[in-house]
Amino acid sequence: MGSTYSLFNPDLDGLTNPPSKPGLGDLPESCVASILGYLEPTEICTLARLNRAFRGASWADFVWESKLPSNYGVLVREILGDSLGNLSKREIYARLCRPNSFDGGTKKVWLDKSTGGVCLSVSSKGLAITGIDDRRYWNHIPTEESRFQTVAYLQQIWWFEVDGEVEFPFPPGTYSLYFRLLLGRVSKRFGRRVCNTERVHGWDKKPVRFQLHTSDGQSASSQCFLTEPGRWNIYKVGDFVVENANASTKIKFSMTQIDCTHTKGGLCLDSVMIMPK
């Protein structure tokens, strides 16, 4: 009977279950942090949910410092001021990834969550628009389709000209500048999106000209006809290169269609965007 009992209880014979194999949770936190340093920010946040070791490693300052722009100290002072206190590098990264308003709310800047690149947007209220104060030509209309919650709507005009400039400490890299435009006027009717294109005219007769110039002598230009009424389109002006991480770059840009042989109208101007190329 004793031998029979031991058959069903191997522990009585000194035969215990073999130890479990090491798992991801057994990796040293410092080792995990070194691995995370090679991943993209979104991947780090995903792996942080695996276990305690990955979660703790995902807060390591050296992991997130490698994801921040090289001049992040300058960006923090420019965007967030001196109110950071003892925030970790991960918390600083998270704060910079939010759209941060400045210059009276007419500009927003943020980091792309995937790449860490600096993106900047200028609202229509931050641009110099010919005739903007005359309601016969232009109106500011509210809309949920703009990150600024408002766009400039052109009813009709002969001389179309939009100018703007921005000065900002962009990290080194190549950037592209775009205008975000829509032919038509968007509204909501019974909870559904409606775009009225009745006033759209004149954009098929002559191309619109886009230009940019930087404070260090770079320039770019392009031109095209505005098409596809009813949907937002991004029109590229050109590229510029930033080399000095410690100095601000000033960019002047414009959009014109100044052929006064015909009127043009029915255009929504949302913003100008500067994005890493």
Buried (B, 14 or more C-beta within 10 A) or exposed (E): EEEEEEEEEEEEEEEEEEEEEEEEEEBEBEEBBBBBBEBEBEEBBEBBEEBEBBBBBBBBEEBBBEBBBEBBBBBBEBBBEEEEEEBBBBBBBBBBBBEBBBBEEBBBBBBEBEEBBBBBBBBBBBBEBBBBEEEEBBBBBEBEEBBBEBBBBBBBBBBBBBBBBBEBBBBEBEBBBBBBBBBBBBEEEEEEEEBBEEBBBBBEEBBBBBBBBBEEEBEBEBBEEBEEBBEBBEBBBBEBBBEEBEBBBEBBBBBBBEBEEEBBBBBBBBBBBBBBE
